[in-house]
């Protein structure tokens, strides 16, 4: 299983400031204890990681633990707009997502 990251996020993953990712429509069925290949948008692997936490929720119910290790947004609207760009679907407080926390492997 793999996860792709936009280029600006790769350094954040590698310096351990980003260790949580949010995914809409998880077609990979990511689960606790999965070992993932972390890839750039072009598909090249830059790290491997172990899934240490998974939470399925909606944007409107994201809690403090879901935000830990995730890049910040200036507003809810900026967050929804970013995910609409990433996935090409409408996103609002009722959109379901999977919160995946990971730990880099050596």
N, C-alpha and C positions, 0 to 999 in steps of 0.2 A: 504494500500500500504506500501511496505517496501523497504529499501535499505540495502544491505550488504556491510560491510567494512572489509578490511584486518586488522588483529590484530594490526599492528603498527600504523594504522590510528585512532583507537578508542580513545586513550588518547588525540590526537590532536582535535578530535571532542569534547570531554568532557571538555577540557580546553579552548574551543572556538577559537583556532588558526586555525582550519579547519571548515569552514562553507559553503564551495562550493565543489560540486562534479561534475565530468564529466562522462557522461554515453553514451555508444554506444548502439544502438538498444534498446531504452527504451521500453521494453515490458510491462511496468506498466502504461504507458501513464501519467506520472507525470505532474501535472499542478499547476499553481499558486494557493495558499491557500489550497493545499492538506495537510493533517496531515499524517506524515509518521512514521513508526516504524523503528528506526535505529538498525541494527542487526550486530552481529559478523558473520563471515563466517559460524559458526555452527548453525546460525539461532536464537541464543538467543538475545533478545532485550536488548540494553544498554541505549537507550534514545528514546524520541519522539521529533519530530520536525515539524515545519510549513514551507511550501515552500513559500519563499518570492520573488523569481525571477526565471524565466526560460528563457533561450535563446538557440535557435537551430542554430548551425553554423557548420563550418568545422574547423579542427585543424589549417589550414593555416590562418584563419581569426579570431582566438581568440584575443580578445582585452584586455586592462588593467582591465576592470571590471570583465572579465571572470576569470582572475588569482587571484583576491582578495579572500582571505580565502581558497586558494587551496595550497597543498604542492608544493614546487618548484622542478624543474628538472634541472640537470646540463647542459643539451643540448636538442635540439629538438629530436635527435636520441634516447636519454634515455627515453624521454616522449613517443615516438612512440613504443619503445621496451616494456615499462611498460604496455601500453594498449594492445599490441599484446599478452603479457603474460596473462593479465586479461581476455581477450575475445576470444583468440585463433583464431583471424582473422588478416589479414594484415592491418596495420594502417599507414597512411601517411598524408600529409598536406591536402588531399582532402577527408578524412574520416569525415563523419557527426557525430556530437555528440550533446548531450543535456547538457547544463550547468545549474545545479540546485543549487541555493543558499537557505539555510535553516536557521531557527532560532530555537534553542532548546526550548522545552516547559517543564514546571515543572510538 
